[in-house]
Amino acid sequence: MDRNDRTLDKQSIPWVGGNYRGELKNRVPHGWGKLLLPDGTKYEGEWKEGKPYGKGVIVYASGGIYKGEIIDGKRDGYGKYAGPDGKIIDGLWEKGKFIRPVEEPQPSDASPKRQRARAMINIRSLTFIYSSGKGIFDLNFTVGQGEVFGFLGPNGSGKTTTIRNLLGFTKPGQGRCTINGLDCWADNAIIQKHLGYLPGEMAFFDEMSGMQFLNLIGDLRGTRGNSHRNALIERFELDPTGRIRKMSKGMKQKLGIVTAFMHDPAVYILDEPTGGLDPLMQNIFIELILEEKERGKTILMSSHNFEETYRTCDRTGIIREGRLVAVEDMHSLKSSQHKAYLVTLGSRSDLERLRSAGLKIGRISKNTVEVFVSGNYAQFTAALAKCTVLGLDVVTQTLEQAFLKYYGREAIS
Amino acid sequence: MNLALFKATAKSNWVIFVIFFAVLLMYMYTMISMYDPENIDAMNQLMETMPQGMMDAFGYGGAATSLITFIALYYYGFIAVMFPMIYCIILANRLVAAHVDRGSMAYLLATPNTRVKIITTQALYMALSLTVLLVLNTAAGLVISEAVFPGDMDTTAFLKLNIVTILLSLAISSICFFFSCIFNEAKYSLALGGGIPILFFIINMLRNISNNYPWLEYLTLYSLFNPQEIVTGEQSMVAVYLIFAGIALALYSGGIFIFSRRNLYI
């Protein structure tokens, strides 16, 4: 099986001599197109300067199929190869050669509903200790495909350290982390093709203009086409003409967001993405996250902003002093969240009426009653209609209250 | 090597290049025009009236008898060594350590390029820009001397002198680059990457003043570079070429190797 693959790997697919149907630029295939070679090999996908480049599918005359990245006509990056015998290997390819199979994707530890999603980000026993003794210790969690995972914790709790390991900036002391089955340290450069990263600290090339910076990163990624990028610039009202050094904090943050999203990657790792943004822009950002989630993107997002976490995340992991102390399912958290209302009544008899309505009553002081409501609003309003209501206040149990218990000193014990 | 990054690096560092080229050019012109073929003895006498210790420190001890020995003595003994060294210290720090210290390296590494590719691009810019700087300086020297004293310059010796200067500067640049690659903070990179070449330079000055400490010769790379001997001497310089090239190659590849494997706190 393996040997057979290697011989097929060496085939390159010169487009000359085949039949090409697709877009041309300067009389050379460029854009999307199909190719049929005389030996029966078919290629369908993207082209650049006369060579298959980008995402594509090769169907060999022998019956084998390759689906994945193609650079300069050769299989490169992450792809699936099915041999003529129908056996499929998910693997890593470099310049047409098969490097190694990608690990079997682990099932995600997401909520049962999402159980079937494969784990795009997989962190297993990840440990990284700084010389100061701080760090992250035996971290375990996964983020499933199409899931938004919030990463909360006090300052210095290890969020950025975890992200450094995911980005391949540091090598795990123990354990490992993978993205799409690829090792974050060893396969770093390949992972970056499909990863959008927003650093927590904004440090750009100060002397460049915003546009020059975006162009540089685009060139470094080898991305073509700027329509997606330009749409993002417009959406966030980013003015990319000025020098980065002179930009305000919010403008720099927008530049970082555009940089992370402009190549339309499959996985996002965002370190405090809304820092410095005004409330309007925070909303636009949250909308963008929700759209990307709809499109099946996987997002890991560290944050201090409960509102943003509440609105976007499927699950939230809370890290404290380098250890994961809890993973909350946001959907069940939302449904279990009950609201308390403070009702001020006109008379004592009204109090009795409310009591007999079968509502959950909390503290009573003078004429003010605390009523807990979770979903049964019809019952609540019907009971209120029978009483003289002098005042009605909402006591919302905020996400802060749900989470702050993990932040305080007592959370460690 | 990544072309897009190379261009961006060149764009953000060309001003430094121009400044150093202008300084080298200015000194080159001043030194050549100070040479007076009719009155070389007067010049040497003038130099002798200067405090001897100071002149020795600058490498000006000795007498010049022709344009090439004059230039070797007064330009290549000091200026052509010191300014490229400062250029290397500044540039090496900007190319790697500053990006890591500031965090902008994160953006470069969050692209589908290996660390080796990114850092090799920076190394290439370093070595190439330094070489171009000194090659341009060589050409300028030839043009100026031809314009001011037609036919007086010993071109072969001048080229030989410049080749050794380029190799020496590449060796020095590799020291700066190596330390720029291995530290997380720009201050350490500057302390060692800048400190070691400057120390070499100071030791060399001390060694020129006094012959009482012959062992100082072994503590500095600059003792291998003797402009007077290069232009007058008959002996082969191959060993010196090889030592400089060897140091440059070893430290550039060492820096790239360590950078590609170490933890980056960005």
Interface residues (C-beta under 8 A of the other chain):
Chain A: R164 L167 G168 F169 T170 K171 N188 A189 I190 Q192 K193 L195 Y197 P199 E201 A203 F204 F205 E207 M208 Q212 L216 I217 D219 L220 R221 G222 T259
Chain B: N2 L3 A4 L5 A8 S12 R102 G103 S104 A106 Y107 L108 L109 A110 T111 P112 N113 T114 R115 K117 R261 N263 L264 Y265 I266
